Amino acid sequence: MKKWEYLTAIVAYPDIISKTTVRVVNGGEVTDWKKGTLWDSLSRLGDEGWELVGIHWAQFGQSPPDPIYIFKRPKAG
């Protein structure tokens, strides 16, 4: 049976078209992970074998909801 590994990324949108900032990856806050456009970030993850399988919107505190991108890829080995 095929086994999967998963990656979740919470994305902040200071400018939805040109810039995104990945704030949290797999539960750990990050400051410089995959900065750039959303297109660039998704393309890099695709190059690493990650497939986007879902987007969940979650609200943290009083801020507007942020999308949580959910990815999977086959587990090595």
PADODO-296108 format. One record per residue: y, x, z of N, C-alpha, C, O, CB in turn; residue number from 1; residue in one letter. Coordinates in Angstrom, 1 decimal, always signed. Glycine has a CB too. Example, Ala and Ser with C-alpha at 12.3 -4.5 7.8 and 13.67 -1.06 7.14 Angstrom:
% PADODO-296108
+--------+--------+--------+--------+--------+--------+--------+--------+--------+--------+--------+--------+--------+--------+--------+-----+------+
|    n.Y |    n.X |    n.Z |   ca.Y |   ca.X |   ca.Z |    c.Y |    c.X |    c.Z |    o.Y |    o.X |    o.Z |   cb.Y |   cb.X |   cb.Z | seq | type |
+--------+--------+--------+--------+--------+--------+--------+--------+--------+--------+--------+--------+--------+--------+--------+-----+------+
|   -5.7 |  +13.2 |   +7.8 |   -4.5 |  +12.3 |   +7.8 |   -3.3 |  +13.2 |   +7.8 |   -3.3 |  +14.2 |   +8.5 |   -4.5 |  +11.3 |   +9.0 |   1 |    A |
|   -2.2 |  +12.8 |   +7.1 |   -1.1 |  +13.7 |   +7.1 |   +0.0 |  +12.9 |   +7.9 |   +1.1 |  +13.4 |   +8.0 |   -0.6 |  +14.1 |   +5.7 |   2 |    S |
+--------+--------+--------+--------+--------+--------+--------+--------+--------+--------+--------+--------+--------+--------+--------+-----+------+
END
This chain:
% PADODO-296108
+--------+--------+--------+--------+--------+--------+--------+--------+--------+--------+--------+--------+--------+--------+--------+-----+------+
|    n.Y |    n.X |    n.Z |   ca.Y |   ca.X |   ca.Z |    c.Y |    c.X |    c.Z |    o.Y |    o.X |    o.Z |   cb.Y |   cb.X |   cb.Z | seq | type |
+--------+--------+--------+--------+--------+--------+--------+--------+--------+--------+--------+--------+--------+--------+--------+-----+------+
|   -1.2 |   +0.8 |   +0.0 |   +0.0 |   +0.0 |   +0.0 |   +1.2 |   +0.9 |   +0.0 |   +1.3 |   +1.9 |   +0.7 |   +0.0 |   -1.0 |   +1.2 |   1 |    M |
|   +2.2 |   +0.5 |   -0.8 |   +3.5 |   +1.3 |   -0.9 |   +4.3 |   +1.1 |   +0.4 |   +4.4 |   +0.0 |   +1.0 |   +4.3 |   +0.8 |   -2.1 |   2 |    K |
|   +4.9 |   +2.2 |   +0.9 |   +5.7 |   +2.2 |   +2.1 |   +7.1 |   +2.5 |   +1.7 |   +7.4 |   +3.3 |   +0.7 |   +5.2 |   +3.2 |   +3.1 |   3 |    K |
|   +8.1 |   +2.0 |   +2.4 |   +9.5 |   +2.1 |   +2.1 |  +10.3 |   +2.7 |   +3.2 |   +9.9 |   +2.6 |   +4.4 |  +10.1 |   +0.7 |   +1.7 |   4 |    W |
|  +11.4 |   +3.4 |   +2.9 |  +12.4 |   +3.8 |   +3.8 |  +13.7 |   +3.0 |   +3.5 |  +13.9 |   +2.7 |   +2.3 |  +12.6 |   +5.3 |   +3.9 |   5 |    E |
|  +14.5 |   +2.8 |   +4.5 |  +15.7 |   +2.0 |   +4.3 |  +16.9 |   +2.7 |   +4.7 |  +16.9 |   +3.6 |   +5.6 |  +15.5 |   +0.7 |   +5.1 |   6 |    Y |
|  +18.0 |   +2.4 |   +4.1 |  +19.3 |   +2.9 |   +4.5 |  +20.3 |   +1.7 |   +4.5 |  +20.3 |   +0.9 |   +3.6 |  +19.8 |   +4.0 |   +3.4 |   7 |    L |
|  +21.1 |   +1.7 |   +5.6 |  +22.1 |   +0.7 |   +5.6 |  +23.5 |   +1.4 |   +5.7 |  +23.6 |   +2.5 |   +6.3 |  +22.0 |   -0.2 |   +6.9 |   8 |    T |
|  +24.5 |   +0.9 |   +5.0 |  +25.8 |   +1.5 |   +5.0 |  +26.8 |   +0.4 |   +5.2 |  +26.9 |   -0.6 |   +4.4 |  +26.1 |   +2.3 |   +3.7 |   9 |    A |
|  +27.7 |   +0.5 |   +6.2 |  +28.8 |   -0.4 |   +6.4 |  +30.0 |   +0.2 |   +5.7 |  +30.4 |   +1.3 |   +5.9 |  +29.1 |   -0.6 |   +7.9 |  10 |    I |
|  +30.6 |   -0.6 |   +4.8 |  +31.7 |   -0.1 |   +3.9 |  +33.0 |   -0.8 |   +4.3 |  +33.1 |   -2.0 |   +4.5 |  +31.3 |   -0.4 |   +2.5 |  11 |    V |
|  +34.0 |   +0.0 |   +4.4 |  +35.4 |   -0.5 |   +4.7 |  +36.2 |   -0.4 |   +3.4 |  +36.0 |   +0.5 |   +2.6 |  +36.1 |   +0.3 |   +5.8 |  12 |    A |
|  +37.0 |   -1.4 |   +3.1 |  +37.7 |   -1.5 |   +1.8 |  +39.2 |   -1.4 |   +2.0 |  +39.9 |   -2.4 |   +2.1 |  +37.4 |   -2.8 |   +1.1 |  13 |    Y |
|  +39.8 |   -0.2 |   +2.1 |  +41.2 |   -0.1 |   +2.2 |  +41.9 |   -0.5 |   +0.9 |  +42.9 |   -1.1 |   +0.9 |  +41.7 |   +1.4 |   +2.5 |  14 |    P |
|  +41.2 |   -0.3 |   -0.2 |  +41.6 |   -0.7 |   -1.6 |  +40.3 |   -1.0 |   -2.3 |  +39.6 |   -0.1 |   -2.8 |  +42.5 |   +0.4 |   -2.3 |  15 |    D |
|  +40.0 |   -2.3 |   -2.5 |  +38.7 |   -2.7 |   -2.9 |  +38.3 |   -2.2 |   -4.3 |  +37.1 |   -2.0 |   -4.6 |  +38.7 |   -4.2 |   -3.0 |  16 |    I |
|  +39.3 |   -1.9 |   -5.2 |  +39.0 |   -1.4 |   -6.5 |  +38.8 |   +0.1 |   -6.6 |  +37.9 |   +0.6 |   -7.1 |  +40.0 |   -1.9 |   -7.5 |  17 |    I |
|  +39.8 |   +0.8 |   -6.0 |  +39.8 |   +2.2 |   -6.2 |  +39.1 |   +3.1 |   -5.1 |  +38.6 |   +4.2 |   -5.4 |  +41.2 |   +2.7 |   -6.4 |  18 |    S |
|  +39.1 |   +2.6 |   -3.9 |  +38.6 |   +3.5 |   -2.8 |  +37.7 |   +2.7 |   -1.9 |  +38.0 |   +1.5 |   -1.6 |  +39.8 |   +4.1 |   -2.0 |  19 |    K |
|  +36.7 |   +3.3 |   -1.4 |  +35.9 |   +2.7 |   -0.3 |  +35.7 |   +3.8 |   +0.7 |  +35.8 |   +5.0 |   +0.4 |  +34.5 |   +2.1 |   -0.8 |  20 |    T |
|  +35.3 |   +3.4 |   +1.9 |  +35.0 |   +4.4 |   +2.9 |  +33.7 |   +3.9 |   +3.6 |  +33.7 |   +2.8 |   +4.2 |  +36.2 |   +4.6 |   +4.0 |  21 |    T |
|  +32.7 |   +4.6 |   +3.6 |  +31.5 |   +4.3 |   +4.3 |  +31.7 |   +4.7 |   +5.7 |  +31.9 |   +5.9 |   +6.0 |  +30.2 |   +5.0 |   +3.7 |  22 |    V |
|  +31.7 |   +3.7 |   +6.6 |  +32.0 |   +4.0 |   +8.0 |  +30.7 |   +4.3 |   +8.9 |  +30.8 |   +5.1 |   +9.8 |  +32.7 |   +2.8 |   +8.6 |  23 |    R |
|  +29.6 |   +3.6 |   +8.5 |  +28.4 |   +3.8 |   +9.4 |  +27.2 |   +3.9 |   +8.4 |  +27.1 |   +3.1 |   +7.5 |  +28.2 |   +2.6 |  +10.4 |  24 |    V |
|  +26.3 |   +4.8 |   +8.7 |  +25.1 |   +4.9 |   +7.9 |  +23.9 |   +4.9 |   +8.9 |  +23.9 |   +5.8 |   +9.8 |  +25.1 |   +6.2 |   +7.0 |  25 |    V |
|  +23.0 |   +4.0 |   +8.7 |  +21.8 |   +3.9 |   +9.6 |  +22.2 |   +3.9 |  +11.1 |  +21.6 |   +4.5 |  +11.9 |  +20.9 |   +5.0 |   +9.3 |  26 |    N |
|  +23.3 |   +3.2 |  +11.4 |  +23.7 |   +3.0 |  +12.8 |  +24.6 |   +4.1 |  +13.4 |  +25.1 |   +4.0 |  +14.5 |  +22.5 |   +2.9 |  +13.6 |  27 |    G |
|  +24.8 |   +5.2 |  +12.7 |  +25.6 |   +6.3 |  +13.1 |  +27.0 |   +6.4 |  +12.4 |  +27.0 |   +6.3 |  +11.2 |  +24.9 |   +7.6 |  +13.0 |  28 |    G |
|  +28.0 |   +6.4 |  +13.2 |  +29.4 |   +6.4 |  +12.6 |  +29.6 |   +7.8 |  +11.9 |  +29.3 |   +8.8 |  +12.4 |  +30.5 |   +6.1 |  +13.6 |  29 |    E |
|  +30.2 |   +7.7 |  +10.7 |  +30.5 |   +8.9 |   +9.9 |  +31.9 |   +8.9 |   +9.4 |  +32.5 |   +7.8 |   +9.3 |  +29.5 |   +9.1 |   +8.7 |  30 |    V |
|  +32.5 |  +10.0 |   +9.2 |  +33.9 |  +10.1 |   +8.7 |  +34.0 |  +10.6 |   +7.3 |  +35.1 |  +10.3 |   +6.7 |  +34.7 |  +11.0 |   +9.6 |  31 |    T |
|  +33.1 |  +11.3 |   +6.7 |  +33.2 |  +11.8 |   +5.4 |  +32.1 |  +11.6 |   +4.5 |  +31.8 |  +12.4 |   +3.5 |  +33.5 |  +13.3 |   +5.5 |  32 |    D |
|  +31.3 |  +10.6 |   +4.7 |  +30.1 |  +10.4 |   +3.9 |  +30.4 |   +9.6 |   +2.6 |  +30.9 |   +8.5 |   +2.7 |  +29.0 |   +9.6 |   +4.7 |  33 |    W |
|  +30.1 |  +10.2 |   +1.5 |  +30.2 |   +9.6 |   +0.2 |  +31.6 |   +8.9 |   -0.1 |  +31.6 |   +7.7 |   -0.5 |  +29.1 |   +8.5 |   +0.0 |  34 |    K |
|  +32.7 |   +9.6 |   +0.2 |  +34.0 |   +9.0 |   -0.1 |  +34.2 |   +8.9 |   -1.6 |  +33.6 |   +9.6 |   -2.4 |  +35.1 |   +9.8 |   +0.5 |  35 |    K |
|  +35.0 |   +8.0 |   -2.0 |  +35.3 |   +7.8 |   -3.4 |  +35.3 |   +6.3 |   -3.7 |  +35.4 |   +5.5 |   -2.8 |  +34.4 |   +8.5 |   -4.3 |  36 |    G |
|  +35.1 |   +6.0 |   -5.0 |  +35.1 |   +4.6 |   -5.4 |  +33.7 |   +4.0 |   -5.1 |  +32.7 |   +4.8 |   -4.9 |  +35.4 |   +4.4 |   -6.9 |  37 |    T |
|  +33.6 |   +2.7 |   -5.0 |  +32.4 |   +2.1 |   -4.7 |  +31.4 |   +2.4 |   -5.8 |  +30.2 |   +2.7 |   -5.6 |  +32.5 |   +0.5 |   -4.7 |  38 |    L |
|  +31.8 |   +2.5 |   -7.1 |  +31.0 |   +2.8 |   -8.2 |  +30.4 |   +4.2 |   -8.0 |  +29.2 |   +4.4 |   -8.2 |  +31.8 |   +2.8 |   -9.5 |  39 |    W |
|  +31.2 |   +5.2 |   -7.6 |  +30.7 |   +6.6 |   -7.4 |  +29.7 |   +6.6 |   -6.3 |  +28.6 |   +7.2 |   -6.4 |  +31.9 |   +7.5 |   -7.0 |  40 |    D |
|  +29.9 |   +5.9 |   -5.2 |  +29.0 |   +5.9 |   -4.0 |  +27.6 |   +5.3 |   -4.4 |  +26.6 |   +5.8 |   -4.1 |  +29.6 |   +5.2 |   -2.9 |  41 |    S |
|  +27.7 |   +4.1 |   -5.1 |  +26.5 |   +3.5 |   -5.5 |  +25.7 |   +4.3 |   -6.6 |  +24.5 |   +4.4 |   -6.5 |  +26.8 |   +2.1 |   -6.1 |  42 |    L |
|  +26.4 |   +5.0 |   -7.5 |  +25.8 |   +5.8 |   -8.5 |  +25.1 |   +7.0 |   -7.8 |  +24.0 |   +7.4 |   -8.2 |  +26.8 |   +6.3 |   -9.5 |  43 |    S |
|  +25.7 |   +7.6 |   -6.8 |  +25.1 |   +8.8 |   -6.1 |  +23.8 |   +8.3 |   -5.4 |  +22.8 |   +9.0 |   -5.4 |  +26.1 |   +9.4 |   -5.1 |  44 |    R |
|  +23.9 |   +7.2 |   -4.7 |  +22.7 |   +6.7 |   -4.0 |  +21.6 |   +6.4 |   -5.0 |  +20.4 |   +6.7 |   -4.7 |  +23.0 |   +5.5 |   -3.2 |  45 |    L |
|  +21.9 |   +5.8 |   -6.2 |  +20.9 |   +5.6 |   -7.2 |  +20.3 |   +6.9 |   -7.7 |  +19.1 |   +6.9 |   -7.9 |  +21.5 |   +4.8 |   -8.4 |  46 |    G |
|  +21.1 |   +7.9 |   -7.9 |  +20.6 |   +9.2 |   -8.3 |  +19.6 |   +9.8 |   -7.2 |  +18.7 |  +10.6 |   -7.6 |  +21.7 |  +10.2 |   -8.5 |  47 |    D |
|  +19.8 |   +9.4 |   -6.0 |  +18.9 |   +9.9 |   -4.9 |  +17.7 |   +9.0 |   -4.7 |  +16.9 |   +9.2 |   -3.8 |  +19.7 |  +10.0 |   -3.6 |  48 |    E |
|  +17.6 |   +8.0 |   -5.6 |  +16.4 |   +7.1 |   -5.5 |  +16.6 |   +5.8 |   -4.7 |  +15.6 |   +5.1 |   -4.6 |  +15.3 |   +7.9 |   -5.0 |  49 |    G |
|  +17.8 |   +5.6 |   -4.2 |  +18.0 |   +4.4 |   -3.4 |  +18.3 |   +3.2 |   -4.3 |  +19.0 |   +3.3 |   -5.3 |  +19.2 |   +4.6 |   -2.4 |  50 |    W |
|  +17.7 |   +2.1 |   -4.0 |  +17.9 |   +0.8 |   -4.7 |  +18.6 |   -0.2 |   -3.8 |  +18.1 |   -0.4 |   -2.7 |  +16.6 |   +0.3 |   -5.3 |  51 |    E |
|  +19.7 |   -0.8 |   -4.3 |  +20.4 |   -1.8 |   -3.5 |  +19.6 |   -3.0 |   -3.5 |  +19.3 |   -3.6 |   -4.6 |  +21.9 |   -2.0 |   -4.0 |  52 |    L |
|  +19.2 |   -3.5 |   -2.3 |  +18.4 |   -4.7 |   -2.2 |  +19.1 |   -5.9 |   -1.6 |  +18.6 |   -7.0 |   -1.6 |  +17.1 |   -4.4 |   -1.5 |  53 |    V |
|  +20.2 |   -5.7 |   -1.0 |  +20.9 |   -6.8 |   -0.4 |  +22.3 |   -6.4 |   +0.2 |  +22.6 |   -5.2 |   +0.5 |  +20.1 |   -7.4 |   +0.7 |  54 |    G |
|  +23.1 |   -7.4 |   +0.4 |  +24.4 |   -7.2 |   +1.1 |  +24.6 |   -8.3 |   +2.1 |  +24.4 |   -9.4 |   +1.8 |  +25.6 |   -7.2 |   +0.0 |  55 |    I |
|  +24.9 |   -7.8 |   +3.3 |  +25.1 |   -8.8 |   +4.4 |  +26.5 |   -8.6 |   +4.9 |  +26.9 |   -7.4 |   +5.1 |  +24.0 |   -8.6 |   +5.6 |  56 |    H |
|  +27.2 |   -9.7 |   +5.2 |  +28.6 |   -9.6 |   +5.7 |  +28.5 |   -9.8 |   +7.2 |  +28.0 |  -10.7 |   +7.7 |  +29.5 |  -10.6 |   +5.0 |  57 |    W |
|  +29.2 |   -8.9 |   +7.9 |  +29.2 |   -8.9 |   +9.4 |  +30.6 |   -8.7 |   +9.9 |  +31.4 |   -7.8 |   +9.3 |  +28.2 |   -7.9 |  +10.0 |  58 |    A |
|  +31.0 |   -9.4 |  +10.9 |  +32.4 |   -9.2 |  +11.5 |  +32.2 |   -8.4 |  +12.8 |  +31.4 |   -8.8 |  +13.7 |  +33.1 |  -10.6 |  +11.7 |  59 |    Q |
|  +33.1 |   -7.4 |  +12.9 |  +33.1 |   -6.6 |  +14.1 |  +34.4 |   -6.7 |  +14.8 |  +35.4 |   -6.3 |  +14.3 |  +32.8 |   -5.1 |  +13.8 |  60 |    F |
|  +34.5 |   -7.4 |  +15.9 |  +35.7 |   -7.6 |  +16.6 |  +36.6 |   -8.6 |  +15.9 |  +36.1 |   -9.6 |  +15.4 |  +36.5 |   -6.3 |  +16.8 |  61 |    G |
|  +37.9 |   -8.4 |  +15.9 |  +38.8 |   -9.3 |  +15.2 |  +39.1 |   -8.9 |  +13.8 |  +39.9 |   -9.7 |  +13.1 |  +40.1 |   -9.3 |  +16.0 |  62 |    Q |
|  +38.6 |   -7.9 |  +13.3 |  +38.8 |   -7.5 |  +11.9 |  +38.1 |   -8.4 |  +10.9 |  +37.2 |   -9.1 |  +11.3 |  +38.4 |   -6.0 |  +11.6 |  63 |    S |
|  +38.5 |   -8.4 |   +9.6 |  +37.8 |   -9.2 |   +8.6 |  +36.4 |   -8.7 |   +8.5 |  +36.1 |   -7.5 |   +8.8 |  +38.6 |   -9.1 |   +7.3 |  64 |    P |
|  +35.5 |   -9.5 |   +8.0 |  +34.1 |   -9.1 |   +7.8 |  +34.0 |   -7.9 |   +6.9 |  +34.7 |   -7.7 |   +5.9 |  +33.3 |  -10.2 |   +7.2 |  65 |    P |
|  +33.0 |   -7.0 |   +7.2 |  +32.7 |   -5.8 |   +6.4 |  +31.3 |   -6.1 |   +5.8 |  +30.4 |   -6.6 |   +6.4 |  +32.7 |   -4.5 |   +7.2 |  66 |    D |
|  +31.1 |   -5.6 |   +4.5 |  +29.8 |   -5.7 |   +3.9 |  +28.8 |   -4.6 |   +4.5 |  +29.3 |   -3.4 |   +4.6 |  +29.8 |   -5.6 |   +2.4 |  67 |    P |
|  +27.6 |   -5.0 |   +4.7 |  +26.6 |   -4.0 |   +5.1 |  +25.6 |   -3.9 |   +3.9 |  +25.0 |   -4.9 |   +3.5 |  +25.8 |   -4.4 |   +6.4 |  68 |    I |
|  +25.6 |   -2.8 |   +3.2 |  +24.8 |   -2.6 |   +2.0 |  +23.4 |   -2.1 |   +2.5 |  +23.3 |   -1.2 |   +3.3 |  +25.4 |   -1.6 |   +1.0 |  69 |    Y |
|  +22.4 |   -2.8 |   +2.0 |  +21.0 |   -2.4 |   +2.4 |  +20.3 |   -1.9 |   +1.2 |  +20.2 |   -2.5 |   +0.1 |  +20.3 |   -3.7 |   +2.9 |  70 |    I |
|  +19.7 |   -0.7 |   +1.3 |  +19.0 |   +0.0 |   +0.3 |  +17.6 |   +0.4 |   +0.7 |  +17.3 |   +0.4 |   +1.9 |  +19.8 |   +1.3 |   -0.1 |  71 |    F |
|  +16.7 |   +0.5 |   -0.3 |  +15.4 |   +1.0 |   +0.0 |  +14.9 |   +2.0 |   -1.1 |  +15.5 |   +2.0 |   -2.2 |  +14.4 |   -0.2 |   +0.1 |  72 |    K |
|  +14.0 |   +2.8 |   -0.8 |  +13.3 |   +3.7 |   -1.8 |  +11.9 |   +4.0 |   -1.3 |  +11.7 |   +3.9 |   -0.1 |  +14.1 |   +5.0 |   -2.0 |  73 |    R |
|  +11.0 |   +4.3 |   -2.2 |   +9.6 |   +4.6 |   -1.7 |   +9.7 |   +5.8 |   -0.8 |  +10.4 |   +6.8 |   -0.9 |   +8.7 |   +4.9 |   -2.9 |  74 |    P |
|   +8.8 |   +5.7 |   +0.3 |   +8.7 |   +6.8 |   +1.3 |   +8.0 |   +8.0 |   +0.6 |   +7.0 |   +7.8 |   -0.1 |   +8.0 |   +6.3 |   +2.5 |  75 |    K |
|   +8.4 |   +9.2 |   +0.9 |   +7.8 |  +10.3 |   +0.4 |   +6.4 |  +10.5 |   +1.1 |   +6.3 |  +10.3 |   +2.3 |   +8.7 |  +11.6 |   +0.5 |  76 |    A |
|   +5.5 |  +11.0 |   +0.3 |   +4.2 |  +11.3 |   +0.9 |   +3.2 |  +10.3 |   +0.9 |   +2.1 |  +10.4 |   +1.3 |   +4.3 |  +11.7 |   +2.3 |  77 |    G |
+--------+--------+--------+--------+--------+--------+--------+--------+--------+--------+--------+--------+--------+--------+--------+-----+------+
END
